[in-house]
Amino acid sequence: MDNIINPAWFYWLNVVDNIRTTAEVVMFIVICTAFVTLLLTWFDDSCLTLQKAKKYLIVIGVILLVAIMIVLFVPSRQAMIEMQVARYATYDNVSLTVDGIKEIADYIVASVKDIVSGG
């Protein structure tokens, strides 16, 4: 029997969701680290020199940029589900579904008529 949706798809949905969540957490940590670095540079010159702070901020900026790109371009779990549904929502599939629903409704009506007529 052929699956309509490959079961591995659900695994990849979770992987993508985890990647996005991790990137969001990394963004938060990096922003907090940048804030602390700037505070240390401004208020305590002996703790962190301006040259070291620049190096740290460049590294922080690169990490932040990569995390932002991941969040922007890796689709969310919901978007991936919608893409999968759109992949199978063709006019042929919809017409088959409508025909199937009509057949079921006709069968139910006929069964109710048989029950009511004592059949």
N, C-alpha and C positions, 0 to 999 in steps of 0.2 A: 504494500500500500504506500502510495506517495503522500508525503506530508504536504499540506498547503504551505505551511510555514515551517522552515527548518528549525528544529529544537535548539540548535546552536545559536540561533538568533537571540533567544532569551538570555543566554550567557553573555553575548556581546552587548546586549542592552545594559546589563549590570556592570560590565567592564567600562563602558563609556560613561555611565553614571558615576562610577567611582573615580574615573579620570577627571571629570568635571568637578566633582566635590573636592578632590585633592588639590586641583588648581585653585579653587576658590579659597581653600584654607591657606595655601601657600601665599596667595595674594594678600590675605589678611596679615599673616606673619611678617611678610616682607614690608608691608606698609608700616606696621608697628615698629619693626627694626629700623626702618628709615627715619621714623619720627624720633626714636630714642637716639639714634646716631646724630641727628641734627641738634637735639637738645644737649647732648654731651659736648658737641662742638661749640655751641653758642655759650653755654653756661660754665663749662669747665675746660679751659684751654689745656690744662696739664694732663687731663685724662685722654684726650683724643685730639691729635693735631689735625690741621686743616687738610694736609696732604693725605693722611690715612683716611680721613672722613670722605674725601673725594673718591678714593679707591673703593671704599666700602659702598658708597652710594652708586658708583658705576656698576658694581657687581649686583647690588640690590635692584638697580634699574633694569638690568638685563634679565634677571630672574622674574621680575614683575612683568616685563614685556612678554616673555615666553608664557607665563601663566595667563595673562590677558588674552593672548592669541589662542591658547587652548580653550579658554572659556568662550571666546567668540566663535571659533570655527569648529569645535567638536559639538555635534548636535546633542541636545538634551534627550533624555529618555523618552519624553513625550513626543518630541519631534521625530525620533526614530520610529516610534510606534505609528505615528501619522504617515510617515513615508512608506512603511510596510503596508498599511491599509490602502494607501493610494495606489500602491503597486498592484494590488489585487482587485481594486474597485474599477473594473472595466465595464463598458456597456454590456458586453456579453454576460459577465457574471451578475450584473444587476438584473438583467432581463431573466436569467435563469432563476434568480432568487424570487423575483416577482411572480414568475410562473409557478414556482414551487409553493409560494404562499397562497396563490389562488387555488391550486390543487388541494392544499390542506384545508382551506376555508370551505371549498366545495364538499370535501369529504366530511367535514364537521357538520355542515348543513344537512347533508344527506343522512348522516347518522342520527342527528336530532330528529329529523322527519320520521325515520324508522322507529325511533323510540317513542315518539308522540303517537304515531299511528298504531303502535302496539306490535311492530314488526319484529 
